[in-house]
Amino acid sequence: MRKDRTVYLKDYRPTDFIIETVDLAFELGETLTTVASEIRMKRRPGAGADAPLELVGDGLQLAGLALDGRPLLPERYECTSDHLKILDLPAEDEFTLTIRTHINPTANTQLLGLYRTNGIYSTQCEAEGFRRITYFYDRPDVLAVYSVTIIADKARNPLLLSNGNLVEERDLGDGRHMAKWDDPFRKPSYLFALVAGDLAMIEDHFTTMSGRDVTLRIYVEHGKAGRAGYAMDSLKRSMKWDEERFGREYDLDIFMIVAVSDFNMGAMENKGLNIFNDRLILADPETATDDDYARIEAVVAHEYFHNWTGNRITCRDWFQLSLKEGLTVFREHEFSADQRSRPVVRVDEVKFLRAHQFPEDGGPLAHPVRPTQYLEIDNFYTTTVYEKGSEVSRMIATVLGEEGFRKGLDLFFERHDGGAVTIEDYLTCFEDATGRDLSHFSLWYHQAGTPLIAASSAYDEASGRLSLTLSQTTPPTPGERVKKPLHIPLRVGLISPNGDDMEPSSSSGGERTGDVLHLTDTEQTFVFEGIGAAPAISLNRDFSAPVRVRFDQSRENRLRIAGAESDLVARWDTINALALEVLSRATAAIQAGDPVDTDSELSDILIATAEDERLEPAFRALALTLPSELDIGREIASDVDPEAIHLARNAVFSAIASSGRATFQRLVESLREDGPFSPDADSAGRRALRNAALAYLTVADQSPKAADDAYRSATNMTDMIAALRILAHQFPDSTEAVEALSNFRKRFDGEPLVLDKWFTVQATIPGAKTLDRVAELMGDPGFDEGNPNRVRALVGAFATGNPTGFNRPDGAGFRFFANFILATDPRNATLTARMMTAMRSFEALEPGRRKLARAEIERIAEHEDLSRNLRDIVDRMLKS
């Protein structure tokens, strides 16, 4: 076991030795794999002549060690399973180190390094998995050219893949065969990949903008090749889009994706050989929902875009992780917006940010986009690094404009191609390309927490002058009590009484570019001249900055925005905020034993939006979707009572359902599928609106009949799972729900990814009884506690998506979860640490539940043999 050691950004220093090339040879065996690494390196200029070479490992068994072809005597090195130190190096600056290690891929349940499951050898080396293969520097600033030879039994492993281009393959005459891959591009060890086994393959081709032909291959389990077509189509569209939007052309002769079923992450961007969790590759109408199709499209694009933002240009150290992840998420989001509906995609991004990143920013696990220290880097693959990092790049584009952003990014690609760089290098490119000083803006990378914008306005009818006062505060976060004012770009719209946008004749009080106000101080007042009537003010249009806004406008103005705002993101945001207010008041009424005011105006807004055929169906579906129980809890923020929230949401939902029954019935009938399934955005939007209306109709009728009919007549997985969820969540004990759940289980036996949906539907049934259901489902033959997808679908969904079931007032949900975490941690520390974040907001619960939750977290913390990953998470949670 490695000692806990905090790593600090301030301690960064280059390695004493530079690695030029790495030649790897694998002799694959199920329980004994031999890895030979031949590393050509040289002493870094300025490094001491007597500096030893120190490499890291993780659970390795050294089988041989040689320097320039001569075996090293034991007195010339020190070696443990986690560390190799070579002393008395030759005076010559250049030398070749040869290391042989033995590893057991089958016993590697952590799914890091090289592992074997379901007959497939696979690797996952980000962030620090390569050290489980051989002793190495294993850090992102060590870039080298790799050559990889793989030797394996041909009958069991007809497929031998690695990064780069295939340069040789042949039989060895003894039942084994070999393949050699060369990657001409320098890369860090975390991008190394190897796959071996027996898989099916689909192939296509792409012609780049310079006329090169690139072979495209996707490898999947036998019998599932027909489900990889949408992923291939997404890949080709991604390649074309990246050329057209950012001028980025693919650089190898082949691009490969391999889908595996046991994988801790979603996907991995290894150079030329992406390895994917199969749930993000496989799709057909009978097994995948519209959400699955959209996610496949986005993740395929994300990993492909990494070829430039992550691979060709990588991070100097792991503190710069958002340099590749945040920037690539931004590129992914822009791709999705161009492929689908820009406002709908943006609303989904905002919902995700608020549901996941804002709570992280406001809790014990808060950290800056670029942290300054970590104990375990795996725990910093967070929504702050990814999603908030994306928002920071989006704000740079807002501040500089589209043309300025493109100039800066082009300079970044030109200046740093082949390098390992920092956030400062990234920002400097935008400064140099545009002449704009971003030193103040850069605080977004260095300061944790979500800013709160307080707004007030005054309108003088006689002068036509509008004054808008904005102030910003950021709450304290762990280790950072005092916050500085940020540069916050806020898009603003002024809406006239008849619903039109108003353009002021002039403005003053601070920088304004177009419709963007640049809030740079703690408080500023912006003055607009030439305003002919008192406007409704739409603040933070398009969610231009990842902030909270408190603006006590009149209800009349807010209703004007909800009904007439041309910026659909702001329109949705206003509708959502009005719903949250109603739901929060209803929760307080239930807690006080008072009657619930379900607010007829909210019903009117939602029903009118649902009926407005000028709006695309996907947007109407989003507007109809009430904030979740978790959303309401985050809005209430303290002394959260999940039972009261559940009752309040049901009351408001029922009131809307009753008021709009005729509308919902009409939508259900008019939006029925009348042709073959298509995963395109318009078709998906119509299905989303129909299923949203179906949920309301079922509640209005207080009968499972409509949902049961929809389940029985469904011709695709989107409609089937939507109807099943309505039945199970609204009428869990009904004959219809029991029969539908049984039918679904039998119909999709042997389809693990589909059964994941079945597990999740049941894990998220509201109420205390669901805990017993989850415990029983863990004994289902389709549940595999060693597969991360199964675990997340059942136990993870229960902990993160069932507030009443997980937060039972007797603490049984917390005890169950803690027991599972402790049992699973020795087998897969990456999985348990990420799942543990489900309890990060426990301090917001009402006192009884809060005490019980803390007790279970403390029980986990008291366990002596926790992994570093899990120890890091629980210790930080208990410091809150």
N, C-alpha and C positions, 0 to 999 in steps of 0.2 A: 504494500500500500504506500503510495506516494504521500509525503507530508503535505499538509495544507500550506500553500504559499501564495500570498496575494501578489499579483503581477500589477505593476504600476506603469502607466504611460511614460512618466518622467524618467524611468530607468532604461528606456530603449537605447540599445547600442547595436551597431552592426556585428555580424559574426566575425571571428578572427580569421576564418577561412572562407574562400569563395568556391562553390561547387559549380563546375563547368558542365559536366555530363554525368548521367546516371544510366548504367546498363543493368537492367534487372532480368533475372532468369528465374522463373517459377517452375518447379516440378510439383504439380498439384496432386495432393492425396487427401482423402476425406478427413483423416485424423492426423496425418503428418504431411505437411507441405514444407518443402525446402525452398528458401528464397536466397538467391545469391545476388548481391548488389556490388557492382564495380563502380566506384565513385572517383572520378577524376577531379582533383581540387588543387587549389593553390592558396598560399598564405596571402591574406589581404595586406596591401601596402599600409604600413603603419602599425601592424600587429607585432607584438613582441616576438623575438626569435625563439624564445623559450615557452611561448604560449602553448598549452596542451590543446588537443582537439577533444571537445566534449560534445557528445551526441546523446539524444534521448531515445528511450524505448518505452514500451508499456507491456509488461508481462512476456517479454521475449526470452527465448532460449538460444544462446550463442552456440553455433556449431562450427565456426571457423573464422579466423581473422588473419589477414595478410596485408603487408605494405609493400607496394611495388613488386608483387608476386612472391614475396618471401613471408612465410608464416611468422607471426609475431610471438615472441616468448611471453609467458604470463607476467614476468616482471616489468614488461613495457606497457602494460595497460591495466586498468581497473574496470571491472564489469559486474553489473547486477542486471536483473531483468528489466530495469527502467533507466539504466544509465551506462554509457560507455565512455571512458576517458583514456585517451592514448597519450603516453608520455614520450619524451625524447624523440621527437620527430626529426627527420633528416634536415640537414642545412638547406637542401634544395627547396625552392619555393613551391615547385609543382610535384605532386605525387599521386599515386592511385591506391585507394583503400578498397580492399575486398572483404565483404562481410557475408557470412552465411548464418542464417537463422532458421530455426524450426518453429512452426506454428501449427495449431490445430483448428482449422476453419469450422469444423462441426461443433466444437465446444464453445464457439464464440457467440454466446447469446446476446451480448451487448450490441451486436450488429454494427460494430465499428472496426475499421481495418478490413481484413479479408475474412469473410465468413461464408458458410455453406448452409443453405436451407432449401428444402423442397428440390434437392438435386442440383441446385444452381450455385456456383461460386460467384460471389459478388463482393464489391468493395464499397465502403463509405469512409472517406478520408478527411472530410471537413468536419470539425476544424482540426483535430489532432489525432486522426486515426491512422495516418501513415506510420507513426511510431509503433503501431501494433503489428507492422509488417517487417520493418527492419530498423536498425539504429540510424538516426538521421537528425539533421537540424530541425526538420518538421516545423517550419515557420514560414509565413507567406512571403517574406522578403528574400528568401533563398530560391532563386529561379535557375533552372537548369534544363538542358535538352535531354529527353528521356528516350531510351531504346528498351523495348520489352520483349522478351522471349518467353513463351508459355508452352509448357510440355504437359500433356495429360493423356489419359486413356481416351482413345478416339470413340469407342462405342458409347461411353457414358458422357463424353464431352466433345461432341462433334464441332461445337462452336467455341472459338478462342478469340476473344476481343480485348483490345486495349486502345489507348489514345493514339491519334495520328493516322498514318496511312499504313496499310498492310504491305510489307516489302518481301515477305517470304512465308511460304507454308509448304509442309511436306510430311509424308509418313516417315516414321523412324524404324519401321520394320518389326516392332515387337508389340504391336497392338496400341502403341502410342503414336501421337503425332505432335507437330509443333507449329507455332505461328510466331512471326516476328513483326512487331509494329514499331515504326519510328514516328516520333512527333517532332517536326522541325522547329516548333515554337517553344521558347523557354517558358517554363511554368513552375509554380510552387508545388510542393508535394501534395497539398490538399486536393489538387486537381487530378491526381493520378487515379486511373480507373482500370479495373480488370473484371471481365465477365467470362465465365466458362460454363458449359452445360449443353442441354439439348432444348432448343427453342425454335418456334416458328418465326417466319420473317415475311414482311411485306416490303416492297422496294418501289421507289419512284425516283425522279430526277428533277433537278432544278438548274436552270441556266441563270448564272449571275449577270449583273449589269455589264460586266466586262466580257461576257460571252463564254465563261468557263462552265463546263458541265460538272455538277456535283451529284454524286450518288447519295440517295437518302434511304435509310433502312430503319425499320422499327421491329424489334424482336419481342415476342410475347410467348406465353405458354401455348402449347399445341392446342388447337381447337378454338383459339380466341383471336386468330388473325383477322377475322372479319370485323372485329370490334375496334381495330386500330386505324380505320380509314379516316375518321374525323381528326384524330391526332396528326396524321400525315398531312391532311388538308390544312390544319392549323399551322403546322411547321412551314409549309410552302408560303402561306399568306404572311407569316412572320418574317420570313427571309425577304420577301418582296417589299413589305412595309418598311423594314429597317433600311433597305437601300433607298427607298423613296423619301422617307422622313428624315433619316439621319446620315445617309450616304455610307452606310456600313455594309460591306460585302463580306461574305463568308470566304475563308482562306484555305481550307483543306479540300482534298478531293472527295471526301466522304464525310457524311454526318450521320451518326447512329444514335438511336434511343433504345434502351433495354428496359422493359417493364418487369419488376420483380414484386412478389407479394409480401415479403417480409422486409420492411424498410422503415426506419425511424422517422425519416423526413418525408416531405412531399416529392422532391426531386433534387437532383444534383447536376451541376453544370459542367462536369468534367470535360476537358477539351476534346471535342469531336466524338465523345461517347457519354451522352447523358444517361444517367440511371434514374429511373422513375419508380415511384410507388405505382403499382398497376391501376389503382383507383383513378389516377390522373392520366391514364392512356386509354383504357377500355371503355367503349360506349356503343350502344345501339339502342333503338327506341324501347325495346322490351326490358332493358336492364339499367338504363341511365336516365336521369332526369334532366330537365333543361338546365338546372343549376350545375349538374355534372358536366354537361357539354360546355357551358360557359367557363367553368373552372379548368377543364382540359385545355381549352383554347388559350386561356390566360397563362397557365403554367408552362405549357409548351413554348409559348412566346417568351415568357420570363427567362427560362433556362437557355433558350437560343440567344436572347439578347445579351446574356452574360458573356458570350463569346468576345465581345468588345469591352463591356463594362463588368469586369471581373476576371476575365482570362487574359486577353491581350494587355489590359491594364489591371493590375491587381493591387492589393493592400500592402502597405509597408509592414503593418502589424495588425493584430486583431482589433485594436481600438478603432481602426479605420473601417470597420466592417460595413458601416452604412455607405461608405464610398462606393461599394459595389452593390449592396443589397438595396439601400434606399433609392439610389439612382436607377437601378434596374426595375424596381417596383414602379417608379414613375414612368419609365418607358413602357412597361407592361400595361399600366393604366391607360396611357395614351393610345396604345394599340387597341385595347378593348373598346375605348370610347369611339375610335374610328371604325371598328368592325360592327359595333352595336349602336346603342343610343347614348350619346354623350351625357345628357342629364341623368338618365337612369343609371348608367355606370357610376357617375359621380355620386349620386345619392347612396348607392350601395357602398361606395368607399367611405362616405361620411358615417353611415351606420356602423360599419366595421370599426372605424377609428374610435367612435364614441363608445362602442361596446367593449373594446379590448384595449386600445392604447390609452384612452383617457383614464380608465381605472388604474392602469399600470402607472401612469404619471402621478396619480393622486394617492398611491398606496406605498407600502413598505419596499416594493421592488422598483421604485422610480429611479431612473438614471438618465443622464443626458444621451442625446443621439450619438455622441462620441463619449463613452465613459472614460474615466481616468484611472480606473482600477478594476480588477476582477479576480475572483478566486477560481472560477471555472468558466472558461469561455463559452462552453455549450449553453450556459444559462443566459447568454446575452444575444441569442438569436431571438430577439423580442419584437413585439409590435412597435416599440419605440425606434429600434434600429431600422426596421423595415418600413412600417407605415408612416411614422412621423418623419423618418428620413426621406421618404418619397415626398411628403408634404413640403419639406424644406427645399428640395429641388423644384417643386412646383412654384413655391414662392419666389425663388430666384428667377424663374421664367416670367412670373408676374411683374417683378421689380424691373427686369431688364427688357421685357417685351420678347415676343417670339423670335425676332431677328437677332437681338442681342444674345439671347440664350443659345441659339444655334451657333453663332460665332464663337461663343465661349466654349461650347462643347466640341466644336470642330478643332479648336486650338488644343483642348485637352487630349483629344485622340492623337493629334499630330505630335504634340510635345512629349507625351508620356507613353506612347506605344512601346510595349515591351518592358515597362517599368513597374515598380512597386511603390505606390505613392500615398500621400496623406490628404486629409480634408483640406489643409492649407494649399496644397498643390492644385486641388480642384477649384477652389475659390479664386486663386490667383489667375487662373486661365480666364475666368469671366471678367475679372478686373482688367487684365491686360487687353482683352478683346474689346471691351466697351469703355474703358476709362472710368468706370464706376467704382467707388470705394465701398467694399462690402465688409469692412472690419466690424462695424456695428451689427450688421445683419448676421455675422458669423456666430453671435451669441446663441442663435438657435441650435447650433451644434454642441454648445458647451454648457448650457443651462437646462436643468430638468424642470418638469412641471408644465401644466397647461395654463396659459394666461387667461384671466378673466377680464373681459372688456365691459366696462360700465358706460352706458350712453344716456345722454339727455339732450333734448332739443327745445328750441324756442323759435317761433315764427312771428315776425312782425308784418302784419298785413299791409300797413301803410307804405312801408319801404320795400316790401317784397324780399326781405332778408331772412334767411334761415340760418340759425346758429346750431351747430352740432358739436357737443362736447363729449370727448372720448377720454377715458382713463384706463390704464392697464395695471393690474396687479397679478403676481404669480405666487401662489401659496408656497410655503416652505416645503422642501422635500428632504429625505434623509441625507444628512451631511451638508446641507446647503440651506441655511435659514434666510439669508438676505438675497434678494433677487434684483437684478438690474432690468431697466426697461428695454424691451426688444424693439426691433424694427418690424412692425406688423403691417403688411399690405392688406387693406380692407376694401373690397369692391362695395360700392354703395349705389343704390338706385332710389330715385325720388319719383313717387307714383302719384299722379294727379287724382282728384276726386272721381274722374271718369275712367280711371284705370290705365291711362297712358303714362309712358316715361316722360319725365320733365328734365330739361337740360338747363342748368344755370348759365347766366350770361358771364359770370366770373366767380372766382372763389379765392379765399385767402385763409391764412392761419396755419399753413403747413403745406408740405409738398403734395400735389395732386397730379397724377398722370392719367388722363382719360377719366374712367370711373373709379380709379383706385386712389384711396386716401392712404398716405404713409404715416402711420402713427409711430413716432420714434421717441417720444417723451412719456413721462408718467401720466401727464394730462395735456391735451391739446384741444383747442376749439377751432373748428373749421367753419367758415362763414361763406354762404352761397348767396349770390345776388341774382335778381331777376326771376324770382320764383313767384308766379302769379297767383298761387293758391296754396293753402296749407297742404303739404304732401304727406303721404305715408312714406316712412323711410325704411328701405330694405337694406339691412346692414350685413356685410359678409356674404354678398352674392357669390354663388358658385363655391361657397365655403373656401374663400380665397386664403384664409389663414386658419390653422388648427387651434382655435380658441373657443372659449365659452363666451356668450354674449348675454348681458343683462340689460334690457332696454324696456322700460315701462311705458311703451306707447299705448295709446288708447285702444280699447278692444275694436273700435270701429276701424282704425287704421290697420290693425292686424288682420281683421277680416277682409279688408281691401286687398292686402298682400296675398292672403290665402286664396282669394278668388280671381285676382287679375294680374299678379306678378308675372312678367315675361320671362324672368330667370326661374326656370322650373326647380332648380336646386333650392333656391331661397323660398320658393312657393311651398315645396314639400316641407322644408324646415319649419316654416311658420305653422303649417297644419299640424306637424308633429309636436311642436311646442304647445299649441293650443290643446292637443290631446293629452299631453303630459300634465298640463295644469289641471284638467278635468279629472284625470286619473289619480293625481296626487290628492286633490280635494276629496275624492270619493274614498280613498284609502283612509284619510284622516277621519271622515265621517263614520266609517265602519269601526275604526278603533275607538271612537267616542260613543258609539251606539246610536248615532244620529241617522236620519234618513239620507239616502244618497241622491245628490243632484247629478243626473247623468247628462245634463246640458243639451237641450234640443238644438242649439246653434251648432254644436259640434257635429251632431247627426246630419244637420242640413248641409254643412260644408262637405262632409264626406260623401253624402249621397249625390250632391250636385257635381262633385268632382268625378265620381264614378259614372255619371250620366253624360259627361262632357266629351263628346266624340271628337272634338278638336284636339284632345290630348291623346297621346299614344296609350294603348292598353297597358303597357308595362308600367308607365307612370301612374295611371289610375289605380293599378293594383298596389303599388307602393303607398299611395296616399290612403287607401282603404285599410292598410295593415296597421293596426294600433300598436303603439310602443309595447314591447314585451314586458313581462313581469320584472325581468332583470333591468330593463331600461327604467322602469318606474322606481325600482329600488335605488338605482344610481341617482335619479332625480331627487328622491327624498334624502338620500345621503347618510342619514344617521338614524339609529334606533329603528332599523328596517324590520318590519313584520311581514314575512312572506305570505302568511295566510290572509292577512288583511288585504294585501296587494292583489292576491289571486281573486278574492271575492269582489273587490272593487273593479278589476278589469272585466270580470264576467258580467257584472251589472251594467257597465258602460257598453260592452260589446252587445249584450242582449237588447239594450235600448236602441242602439243603431240598427240592429237586425230587424227589430219590430217596425221601426220607422221606415226603413227602406226595403221592406220585404218585396214589394212589387218590382222595384228596380233590380234587386238581386235575382229574383226569379227570371226576369227578362234577360239578364246577362247570362245566367246559366244556360238558358235555352238558346239564345242567339249565338253564343260562342262555342257551340258544340263542334267537335272535329268533323269536317266533311270531306276529308281527303287524306292522302298518306302523310305520315308524320314528317315534319321538317324541323331541324334544330335551329333554324334561322331566328334572329332576334324578334321579328314581328310575330311569328307563330308562337314563340315562347311567351311573348307579352300577352297574347290573347289567352293562352292557357293559364297564365298567372292571374289574369283578371277573372277568368271564369272560376278558378279554384278559390280565389278570395271571396267571390260572391257566393259560392257554394257553402263556405264555412258560415257566412251570415245567414243564408237561407235555412240551413240545418238548425241553427240555434233559434231562428224566428219560429220555425215550425215545432220546435221542441220534440223532434223526431229524427231518428237516424235514417229514415227512408231515402231522402234525397242523396245522402252520402253513400248509402248502400247501393242505390241504383247506379251512382257514378262509379263506384268500385267495380261492380259487375260488368259495366259496359266499357270500362277503360280500355283503350287500345295502345297505351304507352305508359311507361313507368312514371312519368310526371303526374298524370292524372290518377294513376292507381295509388301511388304513395300519398298523394294529397288527400284522397278520399279515405284511405286507411287511417291517416293521422286524425282526420276529423272524427271518424268512428271511435277510435281508441281513446282520444282525448276528451271528447264530449259525452260519449256514451260507453265507457269502458266495460261495463258489466252487461251490456245488451247482447242479445243473441247475435245480432248483426256484426258487432265488433269481434266477438269471440270467433265466429265462423270466418270472418274475413282474415283475421290474424292466422288462424289455422290453415286456411286456403293458401295464403301467401307463403307460409313456411313450407308447405308441401310442394307448391309450384316451383319454388326457387331453391329447393334442396340441392346442394352441390354448387351453388353460386355465391361464394363468400361475400363478394362486394355488394350483392343485392341483399343478402341476409344482414349486412351491416345496417341497412336502412330499417329493417324489421326490428333489430335490436334497439336502434335509436328511438324509433316510434314508441316502443314500450318503456324504455328508460326515462322518457320525458313525459309520461302520463302524470298529470298533477296528482298530488296527494301522498299521504304517509304510507299507504299500502304498496306503493311502487318499489320500495326498498326490498320487500320480500320477493317481488317479481324479478328484480334485477339479480338477487342472490340465486333464485331458481334458474334464471336464464344462463348463469355462468356454468351450469351443468348441461346446457344444450350441446348436442354433438357438433353444432356449427360454430360454437365459441372456442377459440384457441387463445389461451392466456399468453402464449408466446408470440402472438402476432399483434403488432402495434395497432393495425386497423381495427381488429376485433375489440381490443381493449378500449380504444378511444370511442368506438361506436356504442359500447354498452356502459362501462364504468365511467369513462370520460364524459359521455353525454349526460349521464345521471348527475354527475358532480357539477357540470357547467350549465346544464339546460333544464334542470328541474328544481326550481327554488323551494317549492313546498316539500318535495320528497327528500331532497338532500338536506335541507335545513330543518329537519324535524325538531320539534321543541324538546323531545327527549334525548337528542344528541345521537340517536342510533345511526343516522346517515353519516355523521362525522366519524363515528367509530368504525363503521364498515369501510369507509374510504381509507382511513388511517391503516387499518389492518391490511387492506389490499396494497397500499403503497409500501408498507414494510415487507410484505411477502414478495413483491415484484422487484424491489430495488436491487437486490443482489443479481438479478437476472438481466435487467435493462435499466441502468441508471439514467440514461438520457430520457427515456419515456417517463419514469416516475417523477423526475424533476420538473418536467414540463406539465405533467398532470397536476402536480402539487400546487401550481399557481391558481388552480380553481378556488383555493381558499384564501387568496391574497387580500380579499376585501372583507374578511371576517369581522374586523373592528366596526364595520358599519351596521352590523346586526343589532337587534335589541339585546339588552343585557343578558337575558337568560341564554339565548343561543350563542351570544358572543363568548360567554364564559365556557360553555361546552366545547365550542370550536377551538378556543385557545388551549383547552386541556388536551385535546387530541393532537394538536400541533406540538405541544410540549412533550407529549408521550413519544411522538416520532423523534423529536430532537434529543430525547434522553437515550435513544437507542445507540449503542456503542459502534455498530458496524455500518453506519450509513455511508453511502457513496459520497464522494466530494460534491457531486452535482446536487444531490438532495440536501446535504448538510448546508450548503450555501443558501439554498432557497429558504429552508425553515428558519435558519438563524436570522436571516434578514427580515422575515415575516414577524418574528418574535421581538424584534427591536422596535417595532412600531408602537 
